[in-house]
Amino acid sequence: MHKPVLLEETSKILITGGGVYVDCTLGGGGHAREILKSREDIFLIGIDADETALEIAEENLREFEGRYSLYKANFKDIDAVLSMEGISEVKGILFDLGISMYQLKSGRGFSFEDESFLDMRIDKEQKLTAFTIINEYSEKKIAEILKKYGEEKYAQKIASEIVKRRKRKPIETAKELADLISSVYPKGGKIHPATKTFMALRIYVNSELENLEIGLDKGVMYLQRSGRIVVITFHSLEDRIVKHFIREKEKEGIIKNLTKKPIKPKLEEVKENPSARSAKLRAGEKLV
Ligand SMILES: C[S@@+](CC[C@H](N)C(=O)[O-])C[C@H]1O[C@@H](n2cnc3c(N)ncnc32)[C@H](O)[C@@H]1O
């Protein structure tokens, strides 16, 4: 099971009354359950780009039948979803970014030991996979992606090894790629040598940063006065976007920044759920 991150903190900030709430990253429905449980006068719209996530959430939310609508959609299309529901304003919006534990282990090539196809798509209907990038893109383009989206210091070295090896045979699995990176990476680091490359590929394959920018922008437009937006990020590129977005909207007088410093999980939460360690929560309240 995926353990929802910063669950108590999210509810405390996000829920300020009854109304419509949008969970833009429904996943297994951990946060959604908590939102629905908190008050009976809440209606929830859940969005996820991964069809399997919706099936799991449906199961987990069954007891709240009639109080939610779930959509397989990209949150960058939140406006289309809300218009299908006939909703013009909402009380709260949540983004809990990235992928869930279940997706990490779903055999889609997200983890280093995964012997399955180098896929990395959140939305299985999308065309681009990590396999295409690794086996078809130029060395220059691969290095660029690793540098820009993974801040990988050894991007050039890794890209050049990828291109050398794929001449012999395609690099087909996540494990093959992770092992290749380990073989050219300096020894002795604290994290797995493939961490930054995998992060870069996932971000690029799923256009994560572009979608986030669009989703935030559109989301805030639908927030009603005094409604709140909560965003949980897991790496610095995402956090930077959210921080700047909230600051920008604050300057424009549209949002009040509720988290001058991001909220991080307490030590007990990280002990219980190590994947929460890099989580940062930022929030804003609509002023107009
Ligand atoms: C960290 S999980 C959310 C977990 C959820 N809060 C819970 O408690 O179970 C992130 C979810 O967002 C989804 N996701 C990521 N990017 C998305 C996007 N652009 N549009 C819609 N869903 C997205 C992923 O498929 C994943 O299920």
Ligand as a Chemical Component Dictionary entry (heavy atoms), coordinates in Angstrom:
data_LIG
# 
_chem_comp.id                   LIG 
_chem_comp.type                 NON-POLYMER 
_chem_comp.pdbx_formal_charge   0 
_chem_comp.three_letter_code    LIG 
# 
loop_
_chem_comp_atom.comp_id 
_chem_comp_atom.atom_id 
_chem_comp_atom.alt_atom_id 
_chem_comp_atom.type_symbol 
_chem_comp_atom.charge 
_chem_comp_atom.model_Cartn_x 
_chem_comp_atom.model_Cartn_y 
_chem_comp_atom.model_Cartn_z 
_chem_comp_atom.pdbx_ordinal 
LIG C1  C1  C 0  2.208  10.379 -4.985  1  
LIG S1  S1  S 1  0.877  9.715  -5.870  2  
LIG C2  C2  C 0  -0.531 10.277 -4.997  3  
LIG C3  C3  C 0  -0.881 9.443  -3.827  4  
LIG C4  C4  C 0  -2.192 9.828  -3.172  5  
LIG N1  N1  N 0  -2.158 11.168 -2.642  6  
LIG C5  C5  C 0  -2.554 8.850  -2.069  7  
LIG O1  O1  O 0  -2.572 9.256  -0.903  8  
LIG O2  O2  O -1 -2.824 7.684  -2.356  9  
LIG C6  C6  C 0  0.810  10.695 -7.298  10 
LIG C7  C7  C 0  -0.267 10.301 -8.296  11 
LIG O3  O3  O 0  -0.369 11.345 -9.260  12 
LIG C8  C8  C 0  -0.550 10.791 -10.533 13 
LIG N2  N2  N 0  -0.075 11.786 -11.485 14 
LIG C9  C9  C 0  1.179  12.208 -11.694 15 
LIG N3  N3  N 0  1.214  13.176 -12.632 16 
LIG C10 C10 C 0  -0.073 13.375 -13.021 17 
LIG C11 C11 C 0  -0.696 14.266 -13.948 18 
LIG N4  N4  N 0  0.009  15.137 -14.685 19 
LIG N5  N5  N 0  -2.032 14.206 -14.079 20 
LIG C12 C12 C 0  -2.778 13.339 -13.331 21 
LIG N6  N6  N 0  -2.235 12.475 -12.448 22 
LIG C13 C13 C 0  -0.911 12.497 -12.285 23 
LIG C14 C14 C 0  0.220  9.489  -10.524 24 
LIG O4  O4  O 0  -0.319 8.573  -11.444 25 
LIG C15 C15 C 0  0.020  9.025  -9.067  26 
LIG O5  O5  O 0  -1.039 8.134  -8.959  27 
# 
loop_
_chem_comp_bond.comp_id 
_chem_comp_bond.atom_id_1 
_chem_comp_bond.atom_id_2 
_chem_comp_bond.value_order 
_chem_comp_bond.pdbx_ordinal 
LIG C1  S1  SING 1  
LIG S1  C2  SING 2  
LIG S1  C6  SING 3  
LIG C2  C3  SING 4  
LIG C3  C4  SING 5  
LIG C4  N1  SING 6  
LIG C4  C5  SING 7  
LIG C5  O1  DOUB 8  
LIG C5  O2  SING 9  
LIG C6  C7  SING 10 
LIG C7  O3  SING 11 
LIG C7  C15 SING 12 
LIG O3  C8  SING 13 
LIG C8  N2  SING 14 
LIG C8  C14 SING 15 
LIG N2  C9  SING 16 
LIG N2  C13 SING 17 
LIG C9  N3  DOUB 18 
LIG N3  C10 SING 19 
LIG C10 C11 SING 20 
LIG C10 C13 DOUB 21 
LIG C11 N4  SING 22 
LIG C11 N5  DOUB 23 
LIG N5  C12 SING 24 
LIG C12 N6  DOUB 25 
LIG N6  C13 SING 26 
LIG C14 O4  SING 27 
LIG C14 C15 SING 28 
LIG C15 O5  SING 29 
# 
